[in-house]
Amino acid sequence: MDAYNPERGPAPESWLELDEHERISLVETCHRTARIRLPNVTMHAMLHVIVENQIALDLEPVVQAMHRLRNEGLTRHDAIHAIGSVVAEHLFDILKTNQNDDAAVSQARYYAAVERLTATSWRTGEP
C-alpha cells in the first residue's frame, strides 16, 4: 500500500499487513499533502488509524456507523472524524474517571456510543 485516501478507504488485508507506524505515517502524509492544518497531525492520524483498523477488522458497530453516517450525508473522511471523536471521548472518559472496568464492559460502552452517533449529533457536538 503506497498511499492512504480517507474517501476510499484501504483494502482491509493491505491495511492490516502494515505495522501501526506505517499506517500512521500514511495518514500523516495524506493530511500533509492535502495541506490540512492540524494542531497535532500525529494524534489526528492515530485516531484515523484506530477507526480504519476497526473497519478493517469488520467490527460491526463501527462498520454500521460508517454506513449510517454516509447515508446521513457525511463524506467518508468526515465519518471517520465522527467515529474518531467517539474514540477520543471514550479514551478521555477512561482516563478522567480512572475506570477499572473489564474490557468487555468498556467495549460495550464504546459500541453503545458509536451506535448512538449520528451526523447531526457529530455536527452539533451533542451526545
N, C-alpha and C positions, 0 to 999 in steps of 0.2 A: 504494500500500500504506500503510494507516494505522496498523497495529499488528502486532506480532510475537507469535506464540504458539508456544513450542517444542514443544508437544504436537501441534500440527497441521502445522507447517512451512509455509513460504511457497511460493506458486506460483513455480516456477523463473524464469519470464520476468519476473514482477513484481519478484522479489528482485534479479535481475541488472540490472534497469533502474535500480536505486538506486545512488548512489555509496557508497563504503565508509563515509563518515562518517554517512550516513543509516542504513545498516544497523546500525552500532554504536549509534547513538542509539536506534533502535527496540528493540534488545536491552536496552540500559541501562534504558529506560523500562519495559519488561516486568518486569525484575527489581525495579526500584524500586517499581512499582505493586503487585507481589506481596509487597513488604516483605521481600525476601530479602536478608539481610545478607551482604555480601561484603567481603573485605579490599581488593579493588581492582575495582570494578564495571566499569571500562573495560577492563582486561585480561581479565576474565571474558567481557565482551561480545565482545571481539576473537576469543577462541577460539571462541565460538558462531558468529561470522560466518565464520571460516575453515571450520568444518565445514559450515555451511549453504551456503557458496559451493561447496565440493566436491560436495555433494549436488546442488545446482542445476546444476552442470556435468556431472553424471552420471558422476563418477569411480567406476568400477566397484568397486574395493576398498572405498571408503568407503560406497557405496550398499549393497553386500553386507554390510558390517559393521553398518550400521544395521538391516537386516532380521534379521540373525543375533542381534544384541543384543536387539532387540524380541522375537524368538521365545524368547529365553532369559529373558524376564520383565522387562527394563528398560522404563521409560517412555521415550518419545521424548526427553524432556528429559534423563534420565539417560544415554541412549545418546549424546547429543551431548556430555555431560560425559566419558563414557568415551573417545570418539574424540578429544575435545579434550585429554584427558590424554596421549594418544599424540602429538598435535601438539606439546604443550608439551615433552614429554620429547625428542622429535626435535629441536626447536629448541635446547633446552638442551644436548643432546649435540653439536650442530654448534658451538655457541659454546664449550663446555667443552674440546673436543678440537681446536678450530681446524681442523676437517676442510676439506680443499680438494677434495673430490670434485666431479666434474661433476654437473650437475643430474640426469641420468638415474640415476646411482648413488645419489644422495641420495634421489631419489623412490622408487627400488626398495626402499631400506632402510625408508623410511616405510611404503610399501604392505605390506611383509612384516610390520611391527609391527602394522599395522591388521588384517591377516589373522589374526594370532595372538590378537588381542584377543577375550576372552570376558567375559560378565557376571561370572563368578566371578573371573577374573584382575583385573578392574577393582575389584570389591568388596574383594578381599583385598590389592590392591596388588602382586600378583606378576606378573612378565612372562609 
